[in-house]
Amino acid sequence: MKKSLLPRLALFVSLAQSITPDHLAAAESPPRERILFTKDWRFHKGDSDGAGDSLKYGKLKPWLLPTAGDFVSAPPAKRPDGEAPGEKLDFTQAAFDDSQWRSLDLPHDWGIEGAFDQALPGETGKLPWFGVAWYRKSFDLTAADHGRRISLEIDGAMAYSAVWCNGRFVGGWPYGYASYRLDLTPYLEDGANSLAIRLDNPEQSSRWYPGGGIYRNVWLVKTSPVHVEPSGTVVTTPEISPESAAVEVLSKITNQSSEPAKVRVVTQIFKLSAAGVAEGSALFNSTPAALEVPAGGILPTTAKLKIAKPKLWSPSSPERYMAVTSVQQGNKTVDRFETPFGVRSFEFTADDGFHLNGKRVPLKGVCLHHDLGALGAAFNVRAATRQLEMLQEMGCNAIRTSHNPPAPEFLDLCDRMGFLVMDEFSDTWTRAKKPNGYAKLFNDWSEADVRAMVRRDRNHPSIVFWSIGNEIGEQEDPKYFPIAEKLRAIVHEEDPTRRVTAGCDRPRAGSNGFQKTVDVFGYNYKPMLYAKFHSENPGIPLYGSETSSAISSRGEYVFPVSNNKADGKIGFQMSSYDLYAPGWAMPPDTEFKGQDENPFVAGEFVWTGFDYIGEPTPYNDDVTVLTNFHTPEEKAKAEEEIKALGKLKVPSRSSYFGIIDLAGFKKDRFYLYQARWRPELPMAHILPHWNWQDRVGEITPVHVYTSGDEAELFLNGQSLGRKKKGKFEYRIRWDDVKYAPGELKVVAYKDGKPWATSSVKTTGSAAKLILTPDRAKITTDGNDLCFVTATVADNDGLMVPRSHPQVKFEITGPGEIVATDNGDATDLTSFKSTDRAAFNGLALAIVRAKPGSSGPITLRVTAEGLAPAEVIVNGGKP
């Protein structure tokens, strides 16, 4: 029998050199190690033969609840005596032979790997994300680990995760969007150790694609028995002026040894570079705080510091600092905890919207689901960075994490890049939206989930308010209002510096008393109620928590152009004239008008920034009739299906709501928002494209999105008129243009002066392919990605907008194609396939360099009858 680590605590504490004031001394053995624990896991889909129903939530619940002990105000649940569930199963045993299981790295989403299945609901993407799966990992501890506390941190696992170490049950957390930590120390042995993690994704537990698997990062954390406790530090800036900023750093020091510990706690502040690296020497050193922490106890200490002439964090200038808390025993530093933060002030006002650092800043926000398109729910920093870069180009400055806490790294990106964030808890309280959704967990876990979210995220300068729910059914019934009041109180206990909100879709929520249970009120799709709300609630700040929900397919246009928002369907696509929306929603122009008429509104969060997997409104369900088809052949096929089945099978696997499609290609709507959100940017955009050889002489309306205030349209050099935007008009329309091939050109003006030009041309036939990488070089860390766009072009290099050739991607060199896509919501080709039809002239390949490799990676794309293309992406060390 191998010996436990616990008896050797006093003998093998790993100590580092003291941290010097200038932050430059290198520790020979770091006092705290946080190791990315994502490589070389084993995966098995399906349950252990002997599991039966012994690991269902009802059986595991008494053993899981103690995991949340530090996150509940009432006395925490105690772990039952005796053998825990699963401790006799073969999958949990250290000696189990998992060599036949699949080897993989995390983050991992098993659902995105599966084939689309027409029998599965489009609501969750027609993908097999549900079921039970296990992950196992073996790892060794060395002599340097003796006496240290070893913890496992899981940033997100979907769902009902349960963890065993060396065959013994450790704990778990049911909510798949929550991050949590487990102390492994009591279960570890010298030398080899084994972890087993079981996930159980119930069917009908989500309204969108949730993914399946350990889809965020996992960490192994090693500390001294005396260290900053897991929630780390809390940094606040109670006083800010141009001359100085007062900074308070609250740290809780825990002593997990068997003897009292006399320690000194010192906090320093450093300036962070744009890359998140501490620069130069400390800006301020606190007076050391002397503490005697009892064995098994926790003591708080607050350091008060100052920053001279602070650089303020904002979307336009995301300046950051870092607090470094060092814990010293004797002359040794036994822990060192780093906390990035920002200095900024903000306020939500009822009469003048949102203020940041003393200035009004409109919320130009979008809602984002957590999937990353063809990559699924497995989080990837580069993929998220690409999304945020495109949103910034559009003028977006705010993100709503719909409808759950995001990956921690996503918030790091928002801090670094300058996005304001609404961090959201959940889509459901006690009134279920899905039979197996969060309502089953709410009573047991909501307090712990909310506290865990706030404690994890409260030092991010990007976060300016917390959302306790989205469109929850309880908003209409006063008997449920105490739930909102309780959740708000929990948030305020954990973070008194920020306000609490909720996204409300029911008109009555703004007048029945629910509006008083939150600090800032959010209306979903109610611009027509902004004035009424403000009149009845003059002291409550208001914003659009979810807006527009316009639906469109990139490059699709329906004629004649209808102004009825319910129209615009063609096959299973939606017209991109940006006039169409579901019954509860509206075109962007309507929301813009609501805000402009009511300038007290703080801004909006558009549904959604990107298309996402699942929820393909208006094609969520099978239908019995469609009015428009691309071709007579499509119509005949649909009629045959209706005759045979009595309905049409809807192929849609992803949403139509996005301003940008699932592959990351901009829809026309991108430019409508850019025109509004970046009024200083000279820009103009024409729609539709100008390839309508079958419409010669027919009315083909032309819309122009521009940051200018008027524009003149030319067809083949002949003016079709100069028009000004009217009051509360956000596009310029020429509704009587008759199509003729050639060039359509617009000249936009601002204040009577030329401002921007743009044109679209009738192209030749598809002749070649063009490959465009988003970057010429990527690192070979196994995570970095290159997104390569394949364009179907004519001989002049112009994209042929109605082309759909089947393209094949091939790669040579030290790289691999991770996924492909085209942005077509109806394409049921596996994301893993390297063969894919272009959709309206575009397709995407996502390339990754093989870990540890170097050298050129060549991507080649071919299609029948078209000249092929190649591009080289260089892979190099990080």
N, C-alpha and C positions, 0 to 999 in steps of 0.2 A: 504494500500500500504506500502510495506516495504521500509525503508529508504535506500538511496544509501550510499556506503562507502565514497564517495568523500568529502562531507562536513566535515567529521570528521578527515581529514588528520592531522591537527595540534594537535588534542587531544589524539590520540591513537597510536602514533608512538611506535613500539615495539623496545626497545633498549636493547643491551646486554652489559655485562661488557667489558671493554677494553681488547684487546688482549695483554698479557704480552710478553716481549721479548723472554722468554724461551718457549713460545708456549704451556704452560701447564695449564694455567688458564681455567677453564670450564665456559662457558657462561650460565647464568641461562635461558636466552631466546635468542636463536641464532639470530644474526642480519640478516642472510640470511638462508632461508630454501629452499632446493630443494628436493621435496617429490616425490618419485616414485608413479605415479598416474595410476596404472595398474589394480587395483583390482575392482571387482564388477561393471563391465560395462554390459549394455544390448545391444543385437545385433539383428538386423532384416535384412534379405536378401530381397531386393525389395524396391520399392520407395513408398512414400506417395501417396495415391489415388489422391490427388489434385495437384501433382507436375507437371504432363504433361511434357512439354519441358521447363518449367520456370527456371529449375536449370541446364540446359545445359551450357557448358562452354561459349558459345557466349553470353548468357544472364547474367551469373555471372561475366564475365571478367571485366567490369568496377568496380565492387565491390572487386574483387580479387586483381587487380593490385596494389592498394595502400598498400597492405600487404608487397610488395617488395620495398616500398619507400626508406628504408635505404640502399638498395643494388643496387641502380642505380645512375649513375653519372648525368644524365639529371634531370630536375625538376621532382619529382615523381608525379605519377597520383594522382588526388584528388578524394576522394570518392563522388559519386553522392549524390544529395540531395534526401530526401524523403525515402519512405519505401524500404528496400532492399528485393531482392528475398527471398522467403522462410519464411518470418517473420509471415505469416498468416497460414502456414502449421501446421497441428496438431503435426507432429513429432518434431517440434522445440520448442513447448510450454512447459513451466515448469510444467504445470498442466496435461500434457498428461500422460495417464496411460500406462506405458510400462511393466506392470507386466507379460504380456503374452509373452514378448520377451525373448529370450534366455539370461541367465546370464552366463558371462564368464570373464576371465582375459585376459589382454593383455601381451605380443604381440600375435596377432591372425592372422591367414591366413585361410580365408574361403575356398580357392581353394583346399588346401591339404586335407581337410575333405571330399571332394566330391568323388564320385565313378569315376573311369576311364571310359571314354566313347569312344568307338572305332570310333564314328562319329566325334570326335573332332580331331584337328590336332596334330600329334606327335610333331610338332615343338614347341608347348607350353605344351607338356606333357600329352595331352588327359585329362586334368583336367578342371573343371568349375571355372576358376579364374576370369571371366569377369562379368559384370553386376553392378547394383547399390545396395548398402547396407548402413545401418545407424547404428551408435553406440550412445548410450545415457548413461549419468552418472549424478547422483545427489550427491551433496556434501554440507556440511555445513561450514560456516565461524563462527568463535567465536570472542569474544571481543578482543582477542589477535591479531586478523587480522585487526582490525580497523586502518585506516591510512596507511596501507601497500599497496604496489603495488603487484598485483597478476597476474602472467603470466602463460600461458600454453605453454609448449614446446613439440612438436611432432617430434620425431626422424625420422619418415618415415611412410607414409600412402599411399597405392596404390589404387587408384590414384585420381586426381582432388578433393582433399579434400576441404571441406567447413565447417565452424564451426559457430554455433549459441549458444549464451548464454542467458538463460532466454527469449528465443524467438526472440532475436535481433541478426542480422548478425554481426559477429566479423571479419572474414577474412578467408583465406585459401591459399593453395599452390598446383598447379596442378601436378608438377613433383613428382612422387611417391617415388623417391630415395632421395629427399631433406629433410633436417631437417629445421624446422622453429619455430618461436615463435610469440605468440599473447598476447597482453596486455588485460587481461579480466577486469581490474579494472573499466572502465566506465560502464560495463554491470552487475556488481555484486550487490547483495543485502545482507542485514543482514540476517543471518540464512541460510535457504535452497536456493540452487542454482542448475541450471540444464544446462548441456552441451548436444548438439546434433551435431554429426559429420556425414556428408554425403560423401560417396566415390562413384566414378563412373569409373569403369574399362572398357574402350571400347574394343570390340573385335578387332583383327588385329592391336594391338598397340605394340606388342613385338615379337622379334624373338626367345625368350626363355621363360621359365616359370617365370612370374613376381610375382606370388602370388597375393592375393587380401586381403585387410584389413589393419587395423592399426597393422602392422607387426613388428614394433619396439617399443621401450619404449615411454611412455608419462610421463611428469613431471609437477608438479605444483610448481611454484617458487614464494616465498614470500620475498620481500625486503622492506627496507625503501624507501621513495621517493628519497632519495639521496643515490646513489649506483654506483658501477662499471657497466657501460652500458653492454647490453646483449652480445656483442661480446667479453666481458671480457678483457683480457690483451694480449699483444703481447710480447713474450720473445725472445730475440736474444742474441747470444754470439759472438760479433764481434772480440774478441781477445782471443785466447786460446794458452796456453803454459803449459809445465809440472808444472810450479810454480803457475800459477793462470789463471783464466778465467774471463774475463770481461763480466758481464751480464747486459743487458739493458731491463727494464720492462716498456713498454708503457701501461698506463692505461687511459681509458676515463671515467670521472666521470660525471654522468648525474644527474640533479636535476629536478625531476618531481613534485615538490611542487610549491606553488604559491608565495614563498618568496625566495630571494637570500640566498644561503647557504655558510657559511664560514666553510671550512673543512681542516683537515690535512690528508695527505695520506702518509702512511708508508708501505714500502715493506720489507719483510723478506725472507730469503732463508733457506730452510731446506733440509736435505738429506732424500730421500725416501728409504724405505725398498723394498725388492723384492715384497712384497704384496701391495706396494703403500701407506704405512703408514709413516707419518713424524716421524723421529727419533731424539730424544734429543732436544737440544736447537738450536736456530737459528744460522746458520753459518755466517750470515751477516744481519745487519739492516740498511736500508737506512736513510739518513737524511730526516726528515719529510718535505713534500712539502705543503705549505700553498696555498689554492685556495679559491677564491670566485666565486662560480658557479651561474650564473644568473638563475632566475626562468625559467624553461623550457629549460635550456641550457645544453651544454655538453662541458667540458674542458678536454684536455689531459694533462697528466703529465708523465715524464719519470724518473724512478729511475735507478741510475747507481750503481751496486754492484759488488763484487768480490767473487770468490770462490778460496780459497787457495788449491793448489795441487788437482785440479779437477779430479774426476773419469769420464772417458769418456764413452759415450754410444756407443755400437757397438753390432752386433749380438752375439758375443762371451761373451760380458760383458755388458748387458743392464742396466747400472747404470743411475739413475734418481734423479732429485731434484724437489723441489716445491717452487714456488714463492707465497707468501701470501700477498695480498694487502689489507690493512685495511684502512677504511675511518672513520675518527673520527670527530664528531661534538661536540664542547665543550669537556667534559670529557667522552663522550660515543662513543663506536664503533658502527656505524650504518650500516656498511657492512664489510664483510670479504670474499674475493674472492681468491680461490686456483687455481693455474695453474701448473700442473706437466710439466716438460720439461727435456731435456737432453742436455749435453754439448758434441758436436762433430763437426768436420769439415769434409766437403766432397767436391769432385770436379769430374766432368765428363771431361775427357780429350780425345782429338781426337786420340792420339797416344798410350795411355796406359790404356784405359778403365776408370773404376770408382775407385776413391780413397776415403777411409774413414780414418780420423785421420792420414793422411799422408802415408797410405799404400794401395796398390792395393787390391781391394776386388772384385772378379768376382761376378756378379749377377747370383745367382743360384736360379732363380725364377720360380714361376708358376702363371698362371691366375686362379682366382676363381670367379665363379658366386656367387650370394648372397644366394641361397637356401641352406638348410642344409639337403638335402636328404629327408628322410621320414618325417622330421619335417617341410618341406616346407620353405617358406620365413620368418616365424615367428622366429625372432632372439632369440638365446639361447646362453648364455656365455659358458656353459659347452660344448655344441656341437661344437662351434667354437674353443674352447680350444683343444678339442680332435683332430680336423682337424689339427691345427697348431702343436700339439705335434707329430703327425704322419709325417708331412712334415719336421719337424726338424730332426726326426729320419732318414729321407731319405737324409738329408744334405741341404735341401732348406733353403735359407736365405732371400728370397725376395718374395713379393706378389704384383700382379697387381689386383686391384679391378675392375674386368671386369663386365660390362662396365659402372660403376656408382659409386658414393660415397657410402661407406659401412655404416653399423651401427657404431655409435661412439664407442661402446664398443669393436668392432673388432679392431679398431686402438689402444685402450688402451691395448688390448692383445698383439698386435704387438710391442708396446713400451716395455711392461714388459718382453716379451719372446725373443725379439731381432730379429725382421724381418724388412728388408728394404721394403718400400712401395712406389708403384706408385699409387697415388690417381687419379681416372679417372672420368671425368665429364659426358660424354655421348657417345652413340653409333651413334648418328645422329645429323646432323646440319639441313640445309634447304632442302636437297634432301632426300626425304622420302625413307625408307626401308620397312616400313609397312604403310598402308593407314592411320591409326590412331596413328602413332608413334610420337616421340618427334618433328619431323619436324613441326607439328601443333603448337608447343609451342615455337619453337626456337626464333622467332623474338620478342615475348613478354617477354620471361623469361630467355633467355640464360645468359644475363649479371647478373641478380639476382642469378641464379642458380650457376654460377661460383663463384661469390663473396661469396655466402653463404657457398659453399663447402670450399673455402680457409680460410675464417674467422673461421669457426668451427674447422678446422683441422690443422691450421698452427703451433700450438705449439707442435705437436707430433714429437718427435725426429725420429720416424721410417720413416716418410715421407721424401723422398729425391728428388722426382720430381712429377710434376703435369702433367696429360695427359688431353688435351683439346678435344680429340676425338679418336674414333676407326673406321678405315676403312671408313671414311666419303667420300661420293662421290665427294666432292668438291676438293679433293686432285689433280685431273687431270686437272682442269680448272682454269687458272690464274685469271679469273674474280671473283672467290670466295676467292682468297688468302687473300684479306683484312679482311675476317672473321677471319681467323687464326691469323692474326696480331693483330686484336682487342682483341681476347680472350687472346692471350699471354700478351698483354699490361694490361689487367684487372688483370691477375694473378700477374704480376710483381708489379702492384700498391698495391695489397693486401699483397704480400709476395715477396720482392726483393731478398730473400736469396736462393731461389730454382729455378731450371730450369724448362722449359716447354717442353713437348714432345707430340707426337701423334703416334698412331699405324697405319702404312701405308702399305696397301696391293698391291698398284699399283706400278709396277717397275718405271714408269716415275716420281713418286713423289720424287724420289731421285735425279732427274736431271732437272726437269722443273721449279724449283724455289720454289716449296712448301717446300723443305728441309730447305730453309732459313727463313721460317716463324716460325720455332721452334728452341729451343736452343740445344736440343739433338734429334737426328733422330732415329726413331724406324722403322725397317722393319719387316713386318709380312711374314714369310715363304720365305725369300729371301737370304739364305746363299750363293747362287751362285753369288749374287750381292755385297757382302761385299767388296771385293777388288776393284771393279769398283767404288763403292760409295766413298771409302776412297781416291782413286786416284783423283776423280773429286771434292771432298769436303774435302781437307786435314785439315780444321779447325773445322769440325763439328763432335762431338762425335756420335758414332753409337752403337746400341745394337739390339738384336732380341726382338722386342716387343711382338711377338706372334710366337711360334715355334712349329715345328713337327706336332701336330694334329694327331699323330698315333692313330689308333682305335683298341680296343681289348676288348674281354669279358673274365673275370676271369675264368681260368680253361678250356677254349675252345681251341682246336687245330685242324687244318685242314691238311689233308694229301692228296697228296704229298705236301711238303712244297715248296711254290713258292716264288721266290725273286721279283716277280712283285708286286708292292705296291698296285695295284688295286685288287689283289686276296684276299683270306683269308676268304671268306664268308661261313657260314654254317647255314642253316636256317635263322634266323634273328640275329645271333650272328657273332662275328668276332674272327678270330684265334688270340691266345695270343703269337704267335712267334714274335710279335712286328716288323713286316716287312711291315705292311699295313697301308695305309693312303688314304684320298681322293685325288682327282686330284691336288688340290692346295698345298698339304702338303707332308710330307715325314717321314720316320722312324727317330727316335732320332739320329741314327748314322750319318745321313747326316748333321744334324745341328751341331753335335759335331765336325765333320770334318771341316765345314765352320768356326767355331770359332777357332779351333786349327791352321788352315792355316792363320788366320787373327787375331793375338793376340791383335790388337787394339780394337776389339769388346768388349764391356763392359760386355757382358753376355747375358742371355736370360730369357724369361718368357714363360714357356711351356704351351701349351693349352692341357689339363688343369690338375690342381693338383688332383681334384676329379671329378668323373662323376657328372652331374647335371641334373635336370629335364628339358626335352625338347631337341631340336636339336639332334635327334638320327641319325645323319649321319653315314652310308650311307642309312639309312632307314627312311628318312624324309617323303617320299610319298609312295603311293601304287605302287607296281611294278608288272610287268607281267611275270617275270621269275626269278627263283633262281636256282643256279647250284648245290648246296650241301644241303643235309638234314642229320639230325642225324640218322633217321630211315626210312625204306620204308613206314611206316605208315604216317610219316610227309610228305613225298613226295606225297603220294596218296591224302592226305587231301589238299595239295596245288594245285594239279592238278584239284581236284574237284572245288576248289574255283575259279581258273582261268576259268574253263569251265562255271561256273555259272555267274561270275561277269566280266570276261574278264581281271581280275587282282587279285593280292593277297592283302588282307588287312594287312597292316603292324601293328603289335601290339606294336612296340617300344615306350616307354614313356620317356626314358632318354638316355643320351649320352653314347658314347663308348670311348670318348676322354681321360677320366681320367686315371691318373697313379694309382689312388685308386678308387675302385668302389663306387656306390652310398651309399652302406651300410657301407662303411669305411673298406672294406677288400682289402688288397694289391693285386694288379695284379703283374705279372712277371716284368712289366716295372719298378715298384718301385725299384727293385734291380739293374736294368741297370743304373738308375740315382744315386742310392746310391753308386754304384761302381765308378762313375765319380766324384760325389760331395763330397764323404768322402774317398779320397784315403788313408788316414791314418788308416781307419777301416779295420781290417782283415775280409773279407767276401767273400763268394762265393754262388752262387745260380744256381740251375739246373732247366731247363725246357726241355720237359714237365714233367708232373707227370708220374708215371711208372705203370699205370693200363691200359694195352692195350691187354687184353686177346684175343681180336679179331684180333690182328695184329702180332701174333707170326711168326717170320721169316721175317717180312716185314720191309722195311727201315723206321726208326723212328728217324729223326734227333734230336740231342741233342745240346742245346746251353748252355753256361755257362757265367754268368755275374759275374765278380770278380774285386776287386780292386788290385788283383795281376797282374803280367805281363805274366804269363804262367800257364798252368794247365795240369794235367794228369787225364784222365777219366778211370774208372774201371767199368766193368759190371760183377757182381758176382765174383769179385776178379781178373778178367783178364783185363790187361791194353789194352785200345783202343787207346793209343798213348798220348804223351805229346806234347802240342802245345803252341807256343808263340803268343801273339798279334802282328800283323804286324803294320806298321805305319798307323795311322788313322783307326785302327780297335778297336772296343769297346766291342766286344764279341768274345768268342772262340767257334768254331763250329766243331762238328763231324757229318757230313752230311750223313754218310753211316752206321750208327748204325742199326743193325737188332734187333728188339725187342725180348727179352726173359725175362720172369718174374724173379723177384729177386730184387737185390739192385744195383742201379746206384750210384757211388760215385766219387766225384772229389776232388783232392788235388791241391790247388792253391799255386803258388810260387811267391815270389817277390825278385828280385835281387838274384835269385838262391836259396833262402832259403824257407822252408815251411812257408806258410802264412795263409791259411784257408782251412777248409774242409767242405763238405756238402754232403748229400746223399738223395735220394728218393727211396722208396721201394714199391714193389707191395703189396697191402694190402689184407687182407681177406675181406669177405663180411661184409656189414654194420651190426653191432650187437648192438650198443648202442649210446646214445647221451651224450655229454659232454657240460656242461655250464661253461663259463669263463667270469666273470664280469671284466670290466676295472678298477673298484675300489670296495673295500669291504665296504665302508661307504660313504653315501651321506647325505647332509644336507636337512632339511625339510622346506626349504624356499619356496617350490612350483615351483622352477626353476631348481634346481640341478637334474642331470640325471646320470643314470648308463647304460652303453651300454654293453649288455650281448650277447656274441657270443655262438650260439649253433652249435656244431660240430658233424657231423655224423661220427662215428668211428667204427673200427673193434675191435675185442676182445683185441688187443694189444694197443688200444688207438690211432691208426694212422687214420688220416682223410681219408675217402673213397671218392676220388675226383670226381667220376662220379655218385654220389648218389643224388637223388632228392626226398626223402620221404616228405610226407605232415606232418608237425609238428604242434603241438598245444601248445601254451604258456598259462599258468594259474598262477595267483598270489594270495597269501594270505598274510594277514597282512596289515599294513598301507601304501600301495603303489598302483600304477596303471601302466598298460602297456600303454605308450603314443603312440607307433607306432612299427611296425615291418617291416623288409625288408630282402632282400637276395642278392642285387646287380645285379639281373637279369633285364636287360633293357626291356625285353618283358613281365614281370610279371605285369598283370593288376589287381592283388588283391589289394584292398584298403589298404593304409598304416595303417589304423586303425584296420585292421583285426588281430585277435590273432591266426588265422590259416594261415599257409603259407608253401609253398613247399621250402625245402632247395634247394639252387642252387649250384651245384658242391660241395656239402658237407658242406655248411655253411648257417646259417640264423642268424638274429639279432633281439633282443627285446630291446626296449628302455624303461627303468623303471624310474618312478619318485615317490618320497615319498610324501605322502599327506601332505599338509601344516599344520604345527603345531603338527604333529604326532611324535612318537618316537617308537623305537623298531625294531625287525627284520622283514624284508620283504622276503618272500620265493617265488622264481620263479621256476616253474616246467615246464618241456617240455616233451611231449610224442609224439610218432609216432608208428604206427602199426608195430608190429614185432620187435621193438627195445626196449632195456632196457631204461627206462626213466631216467631223471636226475633232480636234484634240486640244487639250490644255494641260499645262504642267503646273502642279502645285508642289512646292518644296517643303519637305518635312525636316524639321530640325529639333535639337534638344531645347527644352524649356529655358 
